[in-house]
Amino acid sequence: MNSFRIAKVIIIFSSLSYLSVTFLRNYNSPENIEKRCILKFDKDFKNNLQTSHEEWNQILDLADNNYLKCMGIPQY
């Protein structure tokens, strides 16, 4: 009976470890990081018709910098 309990704990621990590693690998894949960053900063790229050209360029530069920071791309 005791060996069954130990085997059950080992199986549960192994399953949770495998699921955690699989989730983290999928979550941190470059495609998923890009999708999350695009969704996060998508509203910054929508053009408001009431903004001037200079203000719109500043908004785009800020959104672009934030997107690159989110993606982990170094800025110079």
C-alpha positions as CSV (number, residue, x, y, z in Angstrom):
1,M,0.0,0.0,0.0
2,N,2.8,2.4,0.8
3,S,4.6,1.8,-2.5
4,F,1.3,2.6,-4.3
5,R,1.2,6.0,-2.5
6,I,4.8,6.7,-3.4
7,A,4.2,5.8,-7.1
8,K,1.2,8.0,-7.1
9,V,3.1,11.0,-5.8
10,I,5.9,10.4,-8.3
11,I,3.4,10.2,-11.2
12,I,1.6,13.4,-10.1
13,F,4.9,15.3,-9.6
14,S,6.2,14.1,-13.0
15,S,2.9,15.1,-14.7
16,L,2.9,18.5,-13.2
17,S,6.6,19.1,-14.1
18,Y,5.9,18.0,-17.7
19,L,2.9,20.3,-18.0
20,S,4.8,23.2,-16.5
21,V,7.7,22.9,-18.9
22,T,5.4,22.5,-21.9
23,F,3.4,25.6,-20.8
24,L,6.5,27.7,-20.3
25,R,8.0,26.6,-23.6
26,N,4.8,27.5,-25.5
27,Y,4.2,30.7,-23.5
28,N,7.8,32.0,-24.2
29,S,7.9,31.1,-27.8
30,P,8.8,34.0,-30.1
31,E,5.5,33.8,-32.0
32,N,3.4,34.0,-28.8
33,I,5.6,36.9,-27.4
34,E,5.0,38.7,-30.6
35,K,1.3,38.1,-30.5
36,R,1.0,39.4,-26.9
37,C,3.1,42.5,-27.7
38,I,1.0,43.3,-30.8
39,L,-2.2,42.9,-28.9
40,K,-0.8,45.0,-26.0
41,F,0.2,47.9,-28.2
42,D,-2.4,47.6,-31.0
43,K,-4.4,50.5,-29.5
44,D,-1.4,52.8,-29.7
45,F,-1.1,52.3,-33.5
46,K,-4.7,53.3,-34.3
47,N,-4.8,56.7,-35.9
48,N,-7.0,59.3,-34.3
49,L,-8.3,61.8,-36.9
50,Q,-8.0,64.7,-34.5
51,T,-4.3,64.4,-33.9
52,S,-1.7,66.5,-35.8
53,H,0.9,64.9,-38.0
54,E,3.7,65.8,-35.5
55,E,1.8,64.4,-32.5
56,W,0.9,61.3,-34.5
57,N,4.6,60.7,-35.3
58,Q,5.4,61.1,-31.6
59,I,2.7,58.6,-30.6
60,L,4.0,56.1,-33.2
61,D,7.6,56.5,-32.0
62,L,6.6,55.9,-28.4
63,A,4.4,52.9,-29.4
64,D,7.3,51.5,-31.5
65,N,9.8,51.9,-28.6
66,N,7.3,50.2,-26.2
67,Y,6.8,47.3,-28.7
68,L,10.5,46.8,-29.1
69,K,10.9,46.8,-25.3
70,C,8.1,44.3,-25.0
71,M,9.8,42.0,-27.6
72,G,13.1,42.3,-25.8
73,I,14.9,43.8,-28.7
74,P,17.7,46.2,-27.6
75,Q,17.4,49.8,-28.6
76,Y,20.3,52.0,-29.5
